Amino acid sequence: MERVLIVGNGYAGLQAARTLAREKALSVTMVSAEDCPAYVPHLLPELAAGRMEAGDLFLPRGGEAGATEIAFRPGARVKKLFARKRAALLSNDETIAFDKALVATGASPWIPENLEPLLAQCGNVVALKRLSDAIALRNSLDGGARDIVIIGAGRVGMLLAEALKDRGAAVSIVEIGPRILATMLQQDVAERLHPVLEKRRHLRLHTGTRIARFGIDGGKVREVHLADGAALPCDVVVIAAGVAPNTGFMEETLPAAGGLAVDDRMETAAPGIYAAGDVVFFETVTGKKEPGQLVVNARTQGEVAARNIAGHNVACPPMFTGNVVKLDPVIAARIGDIDGTDHADFTVQRDFVRATRNGSTVTGLQMIGDPESLRGLVPAVLKRFRPEDIADLFRGRSDLGLAPLLLSRGYAWA
Ligand SMILES: Cc1cc2nc3c(=O)[nH]c(=O)nc-3n(C[C@H](O)[C@H](O)[C@H](O)COP(=O)(O)OP(=O)(O)OC[C@H]3O[C@@H](n4cnc5c(N)ncnc54)[C@H](O)[C@@H]3O)c2cc1C
């Protein structure tokens, strides 16, 4: 019987396991570094803020009744994967041999070099990516922590600040770049969020400034001193400076700069080794190479990889990358590639959309507005609309067959 190893128990690994369970009899083992069921990462800020419990984030395993049983090994981290030898060495020094493997290890927080010692040595520094990080932050807040300094004004930093708004916390976000959400919104689009953020009395934004030094006492960061002279009181530091794909355990023969490169069947350069989700570097519908970034990508790629592992020949459908951040009552979102040189803007009531175009087709969208009215625009990038089509769609008089999606609650990002 063919032996399959799934490394990682996030959306990509879980979808692969569910798919393989329905296939012909295989011997499938799934290992996860974390000692818990799969969970919803985008709810970690809610867990940290005490608005949800850990159990609310867990995903159902599914697939137990299929032809193939999945042997799940939580708390088993792969420390080395030998692609040619077809073996994985676990953190407990056990070796698992396999015929085919799926690498679905997601990404880890990217820690700037100057902050590495801080994370290692100070008991009140976390990087919000895993369930255990959220629980650690929650415990600090429950223990009386009030002054929270978040390093990075990207998606995770902004989501956490938002989740903490009713927690009695005083949140400072320090961002070295000139603006918030820099990888998803252009400057003038991001500025449209300022009226919303100004209403957040718990939040202070420090953009365009660096950290000069940390005031450390008793193994904890007590103050964060900025280059512009500000001194921020601090009970907890949260590092939210971006992520990097989890590839450090891969045999060196498999290049992994920016993520594992895959073909459209989700197979890496090593035959029989597949990859899916945030760990991959794939070609999007606009021709750009990017990491997975979205739940929908992780699930689709996990399913495609699993079907190919099971012996089918399936290609991944066209996909885009993006980000979404809810800053009540609006969402800010990016879909696709927003680096184009030309754009068209549309505003209807309080909804704003910027369509980036490349020639006559739309390659990306930036959106600020009502979550329900904006979701339906997702297909615009996949179907390579013209800006005029978006104008029609947005004004609700479209005959493109997508108008119902504008009001649909069923169409989900995640
Ligand atoms: C705060 C936040 C908000 C987000 N918001 C959204 C959103 O609104 N919409 C959206 O679509 N996406 C969102 N995302 C991104 C989304 O969560 C990811 O794209 C998705 O979870 C990727 O799934 P994955 O399976 O590739 O990786 P992950 O979910 O990261 O899972 C990877 C798994 O691999 C395990 N692992 C890692 N290394 C090893 C190893 N060496 N050995 C064994 N196991 C290992 C990990 O423990 C983990 O279980 C958000 C993410 C965060 C953190």
PDBQT file of the ligand as one rigid body, heavy atoms in Angstrom, charges set to zero:
ROOT
HETATM    1  C1  LIG A 501      -4.345  36.892  11.989  1.00  0.00    +0.000 C 
HETATM    2  C2  LIG A 501      -4.566  36.265  10.635  1.00  0.00    +0.000 A 
HETATM    3  C3  LIG A 501      -5.630  36.701   9.840  1.00  0.00    +0.000 A 
HETATM    4  C4  LIG A 501      -5.875  36.111   8.601  1.00  0.00    +0.000 A 
HETATM    5  N1  LIG A 501      -6.969  36.520   7.872  1.00  0.00    +0.000 NA
HETATM    6  C5  LIG A 501      -7.317  35.825   6.760  1.00  0.00    +0.000 A 
HETATM    7  C6  LIG A 501      -8.550  36.115   6.051  1.00  0.00    +0.000 A 
HETATM    8  O1  LIG A 501      -9.344  36.970   6.434  1.00  0.00    +0.000 OA
HETATM    9  N2  LIG A 501      -8.825  35.391   4.938  1.00  0.00    +0.000 N 
HETATM   10  C7  LIG A 501      -7.968  34.418   4.479  1.00  0.00    +0.000 A 
HETATM   11  O2  LIG A 501      -8.275  33.782   3.479  1.00  0.00    +0.000 OA
HETATM   12  N3  LIG A 501      -6.786  34.154   5.109  1.00  0.00    +0.000 NA
HETATM   13  C8  LIG A 501      -6.451  34.817   6.239  1.00  0.00    +0.000 A 
HETATM   14  N4  LIG A 501      -5.279  34.528   6.889  1.00  0.00    +0.000 N 
HETATM   15  C9  LIG A 501      -4.303  33.604   6.245  1.00  0.00    +0.000 C 
HETATM   16  C10 LIG A 501      -4.734  32.160   6.390  1.00  0.00    +0.000 C 
HETATM   17  O3  LIG A 501      -4.962  31.854   7.737  1.00  0.00    +0.000 OA
HETATM   18  C11 LIG A 501      -3.643  31.279   5.782  1.00  0.00    +0.000 C 
HETATM   19  O4  LIG A 501      -3.525  31.585   4.409  1.00  0.00    +0.000 OA
HETATM   20  C12 LIG A 501      -3.963  29.793   5.940  1.00  0.00    +0.000 C 
HETATM   21  O5  LIG A 501      -4.166  29.452   7.279  1.00  0.00    +0.000 OA
HETATM   22  C13 LIG A 501      -2.823  28.949   5.358  1.00  0.00    +0.000 C 
HETATM   23  O6  LIG A 501      -3.049  27.605   5.641  1.00  0.00    +0.000 OA
HETATM   24  P1  LIG A 501      -1.849  26.565   5.605  1.00  0.00    +0.000 P 
HETATM   25  O7  LIG A 501      -2.477  25.224   5.808  1.00  0.00    +0.000 OA
HETATM   26  O8  LIG A 501      -1.014  26.787   4.412  1.00  0.00    +0.000 OA
HETATM   27  O9  LIG A 501      -0.915  26.946   6.837  1.00  0.00    +0.000 OA
HETATM   28  P2  LIG A 501      -1.184  27.039   8.394  1.00  0.00    +0.000 P 
HETATM   29  O10 LIG A 501      -2.613  27.291   8.701  1.00  0.00    +0.000 OA
HETATM   30  O11 LIG A 501      -0.177  28.001   8.895  1.00  0.00    +0.000 OA
HETATM   31  O12 LIG A 501      -0.847  25.569   8.935  1.00  0.00    +0.000 OA
HETATM   32  C14 LIG A 501       0.441  25.052   8.904  1.00  0.00    +0.000 C 
HETATM   33  C15 LIG A 501       0.538  23.865   9.845  1.00  0.00    +0.000 C 
HETATM   34  O13 LIG A 501       1.814  23.253   9.700  1.00  0.00    +0.000 OA
HETATM   35  C16 LIG A 501       2.353  22.967  10.994  1.00  0.00    +0.000 C 
HETATM   36  N5  LIG A 501       3.810  22.912  10.859  1.00  0.00    +0.000 N 
HETATM   37  C17 LIG A 501       4.676  23.913  10.562  1.00  0.00    +0.000 A 
HETATM   38  N6  LIG A 501       5.933  23.451  10.498  1.00  0.00    +0.000 NA
HETATM   39  C18 LIG A 501       5.868  22.122  10.753  1.00  0.00    +0.000 A 
HETATM   40  C19 LIG A 501       6.848  21.087  10.822  1.00  0.00    +0.000 A 
HETATM   41  N7  LIG A 501       8.145  21.327  10.608  1.00  0.00    +0.000 N 
HETATM   42  N8  LIG A 501       6.432  19.832  11.111  1.00  0.00    +0.000 NA
HETATM   43  C20 LIG A 501       5.107  19.558  11.322  1.00  0.00    +0.000 A 
HETATM   44  N9  LIG A 501       4.140  20.508  11.253  1.00  0.00    +0.000 NA
HETATM   45  C21 LIG A 501       4.524  21.768  10.974  1.00  0.00    +0.000 A 
HETATM   46  C22 LIG A 501       1.852  24.107  11.858  1.00  0.00    +0.000 C 
HETATM   47  O14 LIG A 501       1.890  23.770  13.218  1.00  0.00    +0.000 OA
HETATM   48  C23 LIG A 501       0.410  24.242  11.326  1.00  0.00    +0.000 C 
HETATM   49  O15 LIG A 501      -0.439  23.322  11.956  1.00  0.00    +0.000 OA
HETATM   50  C24 LIG A 501      -5.001  35.087   8.132  1.00  0.00    +0.000 A 
HETATM   51  C25 LIG A 501      -3.918  34.661   8.928  1.00  0.00    +0.000 A 
HETATM   52  C26 LIG A 501      -3.707  35.230  10.168  1.00  0.00    +0.000 A 
HETATM   53  C27 LIG A 501      -2.559  34.727  11.028  1.00  0.00    +0.000 C 
ENDROOT
TORSDOF 0
